[in-house]
Amino acid sequence: MNTLLARSLQLGHCAIHLTDRWFAPVADLAARLYIAQVFFSAGLTKLNDWDTTLFLFTEEYRVPLLPPNLAALGGTFGELFFPVLLALGLVGRLGALGLFGVNLMAVVSYWHVLGTPEQAAGLTHHIVWGLLLAGLMAHGPGKLSLDALIRHRWPDLGKAA
């Protein structure tokens, strides 16, 4: 029986090692690229029809504390800048944090619509995006990122002198 238990533990350890080495980096990359695509596409849509974007930020979205023009500019910038960082995995945690903020602001400013039972699916999307971004903030962009490449190439970079 001890041999069976030892063999099972060894197989489990092997499975964990393979998952950490191969699956986790691909999953991190897939999550980064998915989230980046969602937000970058939204930013391009805003940029391509700026008059409609300004109208929506003036009449429909309820961004607290910011005038509509500034909110539109900030939201569009965030949806175009942070996804690039996230997709590349360059200061990936900052990209994830920035998009988390954009996502949170979208929910807050559009809660009068997203908070209704008819829009439960839309709210669910924002929750899923927020959870993926929280995971990326917690452990970084993963092994398939420019952050990992930089750490590997220059291991002493960023360490205190």
Salt bridges, closest charged atoms under 4 A:
ASP28 OD1 - HIS139 NE2 3.51
GLU60 OE2 - HIS112 NE2 3.65
GLU79 OE1 - LYS46 NZ 2.91
ASP156 OD1 - LYS159 NZ 3.86
